[in-house]
Amino acid sequence: MIRRQRGSKLTQNKFSLATSSLLGLSLLGGCTSPSEGVKKAQAFGATATEFRQKTDLLANDIYESCLRKARFYRIYPQSMRPEQAPDQGRLDALTDCETFNRPAAISASNANALIADYVVAIGALADDKQVEFGEQLGAVTNSLNNFAIPIPNQPPITLNPEAINTGVKIANFVFTWAANHYRTGQLSKAMICTDPALQTYSKGLRETYTNGYINGILEQEKSVIRRYFNYYAIVFAKQPNNTAASEALDQSSYNALLPAIQNGLAAQSYLQIIKKTADTNTRIANIFRQSDGSPTNAACQAYLEPPKNQSKAEASSGSSKVFEITQMSPLQKIALAKVIDDYQRDVIPLLQKMKTIGKTH
């Protein structure tokens, strides 16, 4: 598998708890006992780590799909492409996999992880834990700008400019403000301020995956496989007493198509999780807005832009200033608890559907 070139310092246990702490946000409003909230967070945390792993596998399939497709160039009959040596089509395809698909898979992994990192940051802050991701802002920004899913004979599918710009804002929030040991502000206001950027970025990411991966790379993989097996189906149809061979061909065709089909379904579940996460953030932000109102654009810059007058030494030393916790009414606490429960109810089945990714490679 292609590994993301990032170096998060969060431990496994801290990651699991923090990722699940959209559930733990209920503790901010005191809508449940701490022990009950932590138990709910830990239960969901067991699947949160798997989600992060599956998103990496999904990004990696931008490369793996290219390799699978190349297998069927290698054994095309000479008569189907007389202008080439028998293996030239396969060799050219493999070269393209290394040149275009491998870098795209790495960029896609970073783009995918940004939303998970956002939830990690929110959850860790809600649970009053230190957020540490290492020096990643530059790498993530570079990945967003260079994320391009290659489609043969077509322009690559990229993030749109608005998605890139808002993704950089989310990255600034995660890797600059949230990870700043000397930050000040309110978590409730941070979620209100980051919500428009999160909506735009998540929409752009979903569109890129839909057009570039599901309807692009995977459809082309299936097309090449079908073309190959259709050729032999025609050959076998002209031969007498070929029932066994035809049945074996059908099974081989099914086995060859299965990874692309299953990974496409897993990708659909992943995109639904992204949308559900963004929608949940909006619902939580709206609850906080009832108490805090809407911060000004100038006030939001503190969460979305790099600090202008703070040295790196100051940002990485000293104690964090105390967060102001929004006081919520009983009705708001109940509403927040419902949002969290809805998120858990909807996301866990989608995570189960993602388990097929990578199993048939």
Residue, then its C-alpha position, 0 to 999 in steps of 0.5 A: m500500500i502507498r503510505r501517506q507522507r504524514g506524521s501524526k503524533l496522536t497515540q492510537n488510544k487518543f486518536s480513537l477517543a478523539t475521532s469519536s468525540l463528536l459524541g463526546l461534544s455532548l459533555l460540553g453541554g453537560c447533557t450526559s454524565p462524563s462516564e456515560g459520554v466517555k463510554k459512548a465515545q469509546a464504543f464508537g472509537a473502535t470503528a473510528t480507527e477502522f474508518r481512517q484505515k479504510t479511507d487510506l485503502l480507498a485513496n490507494d485504490i486510485y493506484e491499485s485500480c490502475l494496476r488491476k486494469a493493466r493486467f488485461y492489457r498484457i494478455y490482449p490477443q495480438s490481433m486486437r492491436p496489430e500495431q503494437a508488440p504483445d506486451q507494449g500496451r501493458l508496459d505503457a499502462l504500468t508506466d502511467c500507473e507509476t507516473f500519474n496514479r501513484p502520486a494521485a493516491i498519496s494526495a488523495s490520502n491527505a485530502n481524505a484525512l483532512i476531514a478526519d483530522y478536523v474531527v480529531a481536533i474538535g474531539a480532542l479539544a472537547d475532551d480537553k486533550q492536547v492536539e498534536f499533528g506535527e509539521q503537516l500544514g505545508a504537506v497537506t496544502n501541497s496535496l490539495n493543490n496537486f490532487a488530480i485523479p488521472i483519467p486516460n484520454q481525458p483531463p484529470i479530475t481535480l479539486n475545484p479552486e473553492a474546495i482547495n481554498t476552503g481546504v487550506k482554511i480547514a488545514n490552518f484550523v487543524f494544524t495551526w490554531a487547534a494544535n497551538h499550545y497558546r491558542t485562545g478562543q471558544l470551541s463553539k465559535a470555532m465550529i461556527c466559523t469553520d462550518p462554511a469552509l467544511q461544507t465547501y471542502s466536503k462538497g468539492l471532495r465528494e464531487t472529485y471522488t464521484n467524477g474521478y474515482i467512481n465514474g472515472i477510474l473504476e468505470q474505465e477499469k470495468s470497461v477494459i475488463r469487459r472488453y477483454f472477456n467479451y472478446y473471448a466470449i465471442v471466440f468460445a461461442k463459435q466453438p462446439n461443446n464449450t459449456a465448461a469453458s464458457e462457465a469458467l470464463d463467466q466466473s473469471s470475468y466476475n472475479a475480475l470485476l468484483p474489486a472495482i464493483q465492491n470498491g465503488l460501493a465502499a466509496q459511496s459509503y465513504l462519501q455519505i460519511i463525509k456528507k454526514t460529518a459535514d451536516t452534523n457539524t452544521r447542526i452542532a454549529n447552529i445549536f452553538r449559534q443560538s447561544d453565541g450568535s454569529p461571529t464576525n468575519a474578522a473574528c473568524q480569521a483567528y481560527l482559519e488563518p495563520p497567526k500574524n503576530q505570534s512567533k513559532a516559539e510562542a505558539s509551541s510553548g506555554s500553557s493553553k489559555v482556558f477555553e470559555i465554555t458556552q452555557m446552553s439551555p436544557l433544550q439545547k443540551i437535549a438537541l445536541a445529544k440528539v445530533i450526536d446520537d443521529y450521527q452515530r446511528d447513521v455512520i456505523p452502518l456505513l462503516q460496516k459497508m466499507k469493510t469490502i474495500g481492499k478484501t479482493h485485491 
